Amino acid sequence: MTAEACTMESPAAVAPVAPADSVAELTVSELVALAKGGDSEAWDELVERYAPLIWSICRKHRLGRTDADDVAQSCWLRLVDQLDKVRDPAALPGWLATTARRECLRVLYTAQGPHASMYAKDVETLPDERLGLAEQGLLAAERQAALREAFAQLPRSGQQLISLLIADPPLPYADISAQLGIPVGSIGPNRSRYLSKMRRHPAIAALINA
């Protein structure tokens, strides 16, 4: 469900909800109906109930605290703007999740620089089936950038060894030994040592721990 596809109708069609002893006991449909009428407690409960959903999506996209705050604020501002048009309040969690994903992508595209930021506006109209592909593409690009950064920190001998080990088609250890002038028996231990060093690089460690 896209942010634009969240079903909408006039607020006059929504039946009033009688106040409850605690807004925490209300359903999302009841909370939305009360929030439309200006009930601040109902609105606060919506924010408290679904803020963890937005934060979890921000964490999935590995956003920093400042960017995550911006995404959350944008989601709630959009909901304020759309609240009177919500026809199916039960679909609100899905709408918030989709909106948060779009905002995360917008932030990530913008952070990649002028060339990528031109796509940030397109996120708003991106169909749901392509939204996942866009996320995968960005995360794949992030992984590649992290690998390149970690690879660049290896000594020249390490870069040469890793490059030959991932050659396509694969090279026999005997050929690698001849090209690098190192014993065949040292290839395995050196490979492990260099890969371990790459895993400890901050960019790779951040991906592993995300």
URTAVEN-V243512 format. One record per residue. N is the residue number from 1. SS is DSSP state (2 for helix, 1 for strand, 0 for the rest). PSI is psi as a letter, one per 20 degrees, with the letter a starting at -180 (none if undefined). D_FIRST is the distance of its C-alpha to the first C-alpha in whole Angstrom. Layout:
n;ss;psi;d_first
N;SS;PSI;D_FIRST
N;SS;PSI;D_FIRST
This chain:
n;ss;psi;d_first
1;0;p;0
2;0;r;4
3;0;h;7
4;0;h;8
5;0;i;6
6;0;p;7
7;0;p;9
8;1;q;13
9;0;r;16
10;0;q;20
11;2;h;21
12;2;h;24
13;2;i;22
14;0;p;22
15;0;q;25
16;0;q;26
17;0;p;27
18;0;q;30
19;0;q;31
20;0;r;31
21;0;h;33
22;0;p;31
23;2;h;27
24;2;i;26
25;2;i;27
26;0;q;24
27;0;r;21
28;2;h;18
29;2;g;18
30;2;h;22
31;2;g;21
32;2;g;19
33;2;g;21
34;2;g;24
35;2;h;22
36;2;h;22
37;0;j;26
38;0;j;27
39;0;o;27
40;2;h;27
41;2;h;28
42;2;g;24
43;2;g;23
44;2;h;24
45;2;h;23
46;2;g;20
47;2;g;20
48;2;h;23
49;2;h;20
50;2;i;17
51;2;g;19
52;2;h;20
53;2;g;16
54;2;g;16
55;2;h;19
56;2;h;19
57;2;h;16
58;2;g;19
59;2;h;21
60;2;h;19
61;0;j;19
62;0;l;23
63;0;q;23
64;0;r;26
65;2;g;27
66;2;g;27
67;2;h;24
68;2;h;22
69;2;g;23
70;2;g;22
71;2;g;18
72;2;g;19
73;2;g;20
74;2;h;18
75;2;g;15
76;2;h;17
77;2;h;19
78;2;h;15
79;2;g;15
80;2;g;18
81;2;h;18
82;2;i;15
83;2;g;16
84;2;i;18
85;2;i;16
86;1;p;13
87;0;h;14
88;0;n;12
89;2;h;13
90;2;h;13
91;2;j;9
92;2;g;10
93;2;g;11
94;2;h;7
95;2;g;7
96;2;g;10
97;2;g;9
98;2;g;7
99;2;g;10
100;2;g;12
101;2;g;12
102;2;g;12
103;2;h;15
104;2;g;16
105;2;g;16
106;2;g;18
107;2;g;20
108;2;g;21
109;2;g;21
110;2;h;24
111;2;i;26
112;0;i;27
113;0;r;29
114;2;h;29
115;2;g;28
116;2;h;25
117;2;i;24
118;0;i;24
119;0;i;20
120;0;g;19
121;2;h;18
122;2;h;16
123;2;h;14
124;2;h;12
125;2;j;12
126;0;p;11
127;0;q;8
128;2;g;6
129;2;h;9
130;2;i;12
131;2;g;10
132;2;h;12
133;2;h;15
134;2;g;16
135;2;g;16
136;2;h;18
137;2;g;20
138;2;g;21
139;2;h;22
140;2;g;24
141;2;h;26
142;2;g;26
143;2;g;28
144;2;g;30
145;2;g;31
146;2;g;32
147;2;g;34
148;2;h;36
149;2;g;37
150;2;h;38
151;2;h;40
152;2;h;41
153;0;i;43
154;0;q;45
155;0;r;48
156;2;h;49
157;2;h;51
158;2;g;47
159;2;g;45
160;2;g;48
161;2;g;47
162;2;h;44
163;2;g;43
164;2;h;46
165;2;h;44
166;0;j;41
167;0;q;43
168;0;o;41
169;0;q;43
170;0;q;44
171;0;p;48
172;0;q;51
173;2;h;52
174;2;h;55
175;2;g;54
176;2;g;52
177;2;g;55
178;2;g;57
179;2;h;55
180;2;i;55
181;0;k;58
182;0;q;57
183;0;q;58
184;2;h;56
185;2;i;56
186;2;i;54
187;2;g;51
188;2;g;49
189;2;g;50
190;2;g;50
191;2;g;46
192;2;g;45
193;2;g;47
194;2;h;45
195;2;h;41
196;2;h;42
197;2;g;43
198;2;g;39
199;2;h;37
200;2;i;39
201;0;p;38
202;2;h;36
203;2;g;33
204;2;g;33
205;2;h;34
206;2;h;31
207;2;g;28
208;2;h;30
209;2;i;30
210;0;none;26
